[in-house]
């Protein structure tokens, strides 16, 4: 081990990036990341010493649950003092949900946790996985004046590094699968990696140790408004046993129907203790409930503004604040998840 190199732990959770063709059958089979240097000798030239942890069992990202998020957070915490940075390999379908959740769960994080994956398996000749992996490692290992260059949970894909809790998957086919419409990239990659320091979270207080929030309350729903949503169906959803919170996807700048039955249904749920968090269905833009009468009715009813949070970040944050018993924190930016 080179003492001058950063130590980076790669955590493989599952997903397309970890597949390669079986030489006998041609079928895709899991890639053994423990032999990463043998498979990709060029990695030895990076300014990083690498080790790999493969989750057992690996998880198809469509099957990811909050319990998996807790397991991943525990792996990071158990290895936190031994490494300078972390790369999490994850399936793309739910990567933004997992990465957003980890951004909240890892309290006082002071080291890089870089999520990445691929649209094409890493064992295929024309793969985006190789470049995504190499650059994610570089970012996890990068230091500026002896300190981590990106001390937060981020997501790297196709030449751009984003704040994790600002991302959404925008395409199932394009190699630039992820975007961050309401917050600029933390870094852009060309011949060199250009870090935008003004967009990166500052290091937390150095004396504060890493803490992991392990309790997530998943008794929540996403309700997306659409023309034709009727009272019977809305009330059925809001009356689900044990419901604690709702992410309400509204129109435009946070607008919703002004029908009395609609407002009353929300008011009754809020009176029962259900938290309703308003986010916009639009890819970009913010919720401004004081802009139109339709939004003002929601605000008066007690609906909480999600500002310009993504739906993925809203889901993760709602589970987190319910878990720590501080729902009022929904209106406070904790990890740069919404603009102020």
N, C-alpha and C positions, 0 to 999 in steps of 0.2 A: 504494500500500500504506500502510495506517495503522500507524504504529510502535507505537501503543498496543494494537493488536489482536494476539491470538495467531495464529500461522501454523499452519494445520492442513492436512495432506496426506491426501486421501481416496484410498485404494487400492481399486480395484474389481477383484475377482478373478473375478467371475461370480455367478450365482445369480438367484433370482426377483426380487430387488429391482431388478435392472438391466434389466428388460423393460418395454416399452410397446407398445400396439397400433399396427400399421402403419396410417396413415390411409387407404390405398388398399385393402388386403386385409383389415384387421381382425386379422390374425395377429400374435402377439407377436413382437417383434423387439428386439434389444439397444438399450438406451438409451445415448445419447452423453453421458457425464458431463462431457465437456469443455465443454459448453454448460450447465452446471448453474445458473449465475446467470440465464441467459435462460429456462430452464425453470421455475426457482423463484426469482423476483425477491426474495422475502421473505428469502432467505438473506443478502442484503446487509446486513440489519439486525442480524445476529449479531455478537458481539464476536470475530470470527475472519475472517482472510483465507484463502480456500480455493484450493487447487490440487488437481488430479486426476491420478492415475497409473492407467491401465488396463492390466492385465496382458495380454500378447499371446502366445498366445491366451487368451481368458477360459476359465474351467474350470467345467464342471458339477460341483457339489460331490461328487457320487457318484463322480467320477473322480479326486478329489484323492489325491495320493501324498506321501510324505515328501520327494520331490524338489521338489514344489511348495512345501512348507513352507520348504525351504532357500532357494528363489528369493524367496519373500515376505520371509523374514528378511533376505536380502541387500538387497532394496529398502528396507526400513526402515533398515538400517544405513547405506546409501549416502546416505539423506536425513536421517539422524538429527540432524545439527547445524544443518540449515536450517529445521527446524520445531519447534514447541512441543508438538505432539500429532498423533496419527494416528487415522484412522478406517478400518477394514478392512471392506469390504462383501463378504459371503461367503454362499454358499448355506447353508441351515439344516441340511441333512441331516448334514453332517460338520463344522459350525462348531465344536462343542465339542471335537472332536479337534484341528482346526487351532489353535484358540485355546489349548488346553492345551499343545500342542507349542511354540507361540511363547513361552508363559510360561516354559518351561525354556530354550529356545534363546537368548533375549535376556538374556544375563547382565549384571548391573549396570544394568538398565533404570531410568531415572529420569524417564521421560516417559509420558504416557497413550497406550496403544494400545487403542482401543475397537472391538471387533467388533460388527457388527450386520448385519441383513438384513431380510427380510420374508416373510410368508406370501402376500401378494398383490402382484403387480408394481407398481412405483412409478408406472407410466404409467396405471394403472386408477384411476378416480375414487375408489372406496372402498378405498383402500390403507392398510395399516399402515406401509408403507415410508417415507412422507414424515415421519411423526412420529418413527419410529425413527432416520432419518437426521439430522433437525434436532437431536434431543436428544443423539445420539451426538457430533455436532459440538460442541455446547455443553459436554459433559463433557470432550471432548478439549482444548478451549480453556480450561477453567476453571482458575483459579489462586486459591490461598489464601495471603495474605501474601506474594505474589510467587512462590510455588512451586506446582508442579502439584498439583491437588487429588486426582488419582487416578493416582499414578505406578506403574501396574502394567498387566498385560494383563487387560482386563475384557470383559464381554459385556453389551450393552444390548438389551433387548427388552421391549416393552409395559410401560413405566413402572417397570422395575426394572433396576438395574445390578448385575451379579454378578461375583465373581472368576471369571475365565474357566475356570480348571482345577477349578472346583467345579460346573460346569454339565452338565446333560444335556438333550437335546431330549425333551420329555415328550408332545408332541402334533403330529400332522401337519395338524391342522385348526384348533385354537384359536389365536387371535392371541397369547396368552401361551404361546408355544411352548416356552419354556425355563424350567427351574427349578433351584434349588440347595437341595437338601434338607438338607444337612449344614453349611451355612454361610449366615449371614444376608446380605441385600443390602448392597452397598457404598453404594448410594444408592437413594432412592425418589423418583419424579417425580409431582407433582401440579401445583398452581398454581406451586409452586416446586420446585427440585431440592434435596432434603435429603440431604446427605452424612453417612454414618455413619463419622466419622473413626477411631473405635476399631476398625473392621473393615478398614480400608485399610492395605496394606503401607506401612511407612515408606520414605522415600527411602534409597537405598544411600549408601555413603560417596562424598562428592562428587568425590573425586579419582579414583575408579575409572571407567575408560572403558567404554563399551558394548562387549561382546564377543558375537560370534555363534558358537554351537556348530553347525558345519555337517555334522558326521558323526552320522548317525542309523543305528542298526543295526535293520533291520526284519525280521530273522530270528526273529520271535516269533509266537506263537499266542494266541488267546483260547480257552480250553476252559471251557464252561459245564456244570456238573454237572446231571444230571437222572436220575430213577429209570429204570434200564434201561441206563445207560452200561456197556458191558461191557469186559472186560479186553482183548480183541482190538483194539477200536477205540481205546481209550485208549493202548495201547502203540504202535499205528500212528501216532497223532498225536505222541506223545512221541519217536518214533524218526525223525521227519522229518529228512532230511539238512540239516545246518547249523543246526539249531534252537539258539537262544541263550537264549530266555526264554519263559515262559508266564504269562499272566494267567489265574489260576484263579478262576472265578466260583463261589463256594461258597454253601451254604445259610445263612440266618440270620446268626448272629454268627461266621461263618467255619467252619462245620461241613461235614464230608464223610464218606463211608462209611468204616467201620473195617475193611473186608475186607482180609485180608492181601495179596491180589493188588494191591489199589488202592494201599496204602501202599508196597509194594515197588516198584511201577511208578514212583511219584514218587521214591522213594529212589534208584533206579537212574538216573533222569534227572538228579537233582541231583548224583550222583557223577560223571556225565559232564560236569558243568559247566553244566547248564541251570539258569537261575534261575527259580524258581516263586514268583509274587507272588499272594497271596491277597486277593481283594476279595469283598464280599458281593453277591449277586444282588438284595438288597433296595434299593429306592430311597433309603431313609434308614437310618441306623444305622452301626455300625462293626464291624470284625472284632476279636474278642477270643478268640484261640485258646486262652487259658488258662481259659476259662469252662466248657467241657464236654470230656469225654474225646475226643470226635470231633475237636475242634480241637487238643487237646494232641498227638494222634498226628501231625498235620501239622507242628506246631511242632518236635517231636522229629525228624521226618524232614528238617528243614532248610527248610521252606517259610517264606517271608518274609511278615509281616503287612503288608497294604496299608492298615490302619486304616480310615478312612472315605473313602478316595479313590474317586472315580468310576472306572468301567471306562475311560472316555476318558482321564482323567488318568493312570491306571496304564499304559495302552498308550504314551502319549507319554513318560512319565517313564522307562519301561523302555528305550525306544529311545534316549533321551537319555543315561542313565547308562551304557548299554553303549557308546554312541558315544564318550563321554569316558573310557571305561575305568575307571569308578569305581562298580561295581554296589553297593558298600556304602552309597552315598548313598540307596538306596531307603528306608532306615530313618530318614533325616533329612528334615525338612520344608524344602524349598528355596524354594518360592514360595507358601507357605500352602496347599499342596495337600491336607494332612490335618491333623487336629486333634491337639494335644498335651496 
